[in-house]
């Protein structure tokens, strides 16, 4: 992009941005002549990915700001009115603790109101899963939550939802973007006028109470809280986000005392005690684990800022704690749900569980052994929700869904990952295995001995800016052009390209892929290992997923075999990435 193009786009942005905080930022960059920064802000527009809009907060079309938020909302409003032309429309809006979240949420609500769409706005921050629940509860046509989930403080985002409480999927996502790109003017209304006309109303306690009751209703052995609750220590951190109010409320109603990390309990978009508020990161749980050690906790739990993800750590038996991966916790959840449905005699007629294409195949093994159908979908909980819609048509009984990235769903009343209900189930599961004289780690080892050892590793490589996008495209093009025959010395026996929709065996036979088109390539290796690569839909990075399984006479042998395979595969991947960076 040349300077004239940058200047033209910057001036267009300044002319339309209503918040001087952002327009002044761009004016200062122009005055300074910071062309590298300006190019990054204007070389593209933010687009919907697996999690909607997400970007660094700041002025520019490739940033999160009031103009990008209001134009997107105007486009969403135009699309809704086109889809449902003959009836009143409504929308639910929620936000988390991040910088500018409250302002973006109000701006979103006022654009809806200016378009005659009734806006139900939470008056203070709420978890993302509660927003999904609220859409279904009030019968809204759409919803928006302002959040960047677990990203660093400089990020914010905008997730758009459809009328069933799920994030938008095709054709709605592309339809909305098409409308956004055509937006010339954004309709606006003052807050007082919107409230006076009944086009802006707050929703709080009624939804809170209903959501809490729903979460409690999905706990299968509530008697465990009475019997063992006082003898079990639970440490929790919301990581300066939205989770504490509802999780503490739910556990309090069961009579369980949760020790919340005091330094991380209050909402704070600067996330002052962590560099990265992501429960996948060991450092994010460091303070909670320290409290867990002092109090001899049975489980340490953390939700991310919008409380849709959950990470846990469990005692290792030697005075320390082990962080479980998202795959491991998902396996423990599904195992506990399956055995409980069987023990209580309440297994539904057609039980079904869902996992993403990069989530451990351990879940498939557990599901099938327990008579539960196992379905796979693309990465992103919007695709899990899409399968849940199919379940309703085909009369499957949803029992569980998860992604490797610490996302879990217990209930069908929410159509997005839910860290609050997952945390509540994790407490119940901890109590159950405590009643059997086991820890969660011991139960996991039992499962490894029964099914063989599964280990997964994710690798992420960041490529910032316009050149970074080109590098990532080049990597994917290389894999499609060269068709690698081996990884880590293991032969590729099958290649699945979800973008082309073709799966090819090493003998050349072809099969159609029954998944929506996505820029994902998967290789099945001769030992059963599944390797996946995909560019992220929300961040400037390319991601690899190595899913390995080994079965030996001893668990220690299986673990060693698996780790060696992962190391060799990772070496091959890093070699290619290094060559592409040069």
Protein Blocks (a to p, Z undefined) as FASTA:
>chain_A
ZZklmmmmmmmmmmmmmblklmmmmmmmmmnopaklmmmmmmpccdddfkopaddededj
kbccfklmmmmmmmmmmmmmmmmmmbccdddddddfbehklmmmmmmmmmmmmnopacdd
dfbdcdfklmmmmmmmnopabdcdddehjacfkbccdddddfkopacddfklmmmmmmmm
mpmbdcdddfklmmmnopaccdfklmmmmmmmmmmmmpcblmlmmmmmmmpccdddeehp
aklmmmmmmmmmnopacdddfklmpgcfklmmbcbdcfkbmklmmmmmmmmmmnopabdc
dddfkopaccddddehiopacdddfklmmmmmmmmmmmmmmmnopacfbdcddddfkbcf
klmmmmmmnopacddddehjklmmmmmmmmmmnopacfbdcdfkopacfbfkbccdcfkl
mmmmmmmmmmmmmmnopafklmmmmmmmmnopadddddddddehjklmmmmmmmmmmmmm
nopabeehiacfbdcdfknopacdfkopacdddbddddddddddfkopacdddddfkbcc
dddddddddddfbfklmmmmmmmmmmmmmmmmmmmmmmmmZZ
